[in-house]
Amino acid sequence: MAEDRITRDDLEAELRAVVGDPEGPIVRGRPTLLAVAAVTAVAIVGLVYMLGRRAGRLRSTVVEVRHF
């Protein structure tokens, strides 16, 4: 009956078999993924800013005051 017990080593071995290596490709590629995500976020924010400025210029009214 003592052999039927599940040990910590058994759990770790099974988890490693299911999940894989803890230093797998996802963990190794994380810094690259973070850098790409940061650059993409900055590019999107910059694009939205520039489009907003352009839309603001097109929709703004220009008032010209002349002195006679």
N, C-alpha and C positions, 0 to 999 in steps of 0.2 A: 504494500500500500504506500510505502514511503517513496517508491519510484514513480508513482502517479502524480506527485506534486510538481507544480510548474515553478521553476526557479526564475530568478531575474535573468540569468544567462539565456534561458530558453526564450523568454520574451524579447530580449535584445536581438537574438539571432533571428527570430521570426520577423521582427520589425525591420531589420536590415534586409532581409530577403524580400519583403514586400515593398518597402520604400526605396531601397537602394543605398548607395554610398552617400553618407552625409555631406561629402565634399564633391557632389555630383556636378553636372554641367550647369544647373540652375544657380547653385551657390557660387561657383567659379565665375559665372557670367554676370553676377549681380552688379558689380561696379560699372560694367559697360552698359547694362540696362538702365541703371540710374543716370548715367551721363547722357544717354540718348533721350531719356524721358525729360531731363532738365533742359536740354537744348531744344527739344520739341516744344516744351511749355513756353520757353522764352520766345521762340519763333511765333507761336500762336498768339501770345499776348502782344507782341510787336505788330503783327499783321492786323489784329483787331484794332489796336491803337491807330495805326495809319489809316485804315478804312474809316474809322470814326472821325478822324480829323478831316478826311476828304468829304465825308457826308456832311459834316458841320459847315464846311466852306460852301458847299453847293446849296445848302438850305438857308444860309444866313442872308439877311437882308442888308444891303448897303444903302445907307442914307447919306445923301450928299447935300451939304448946306452951302448955298451960294449967297454972297453978299452983293447987292446991286447998288 
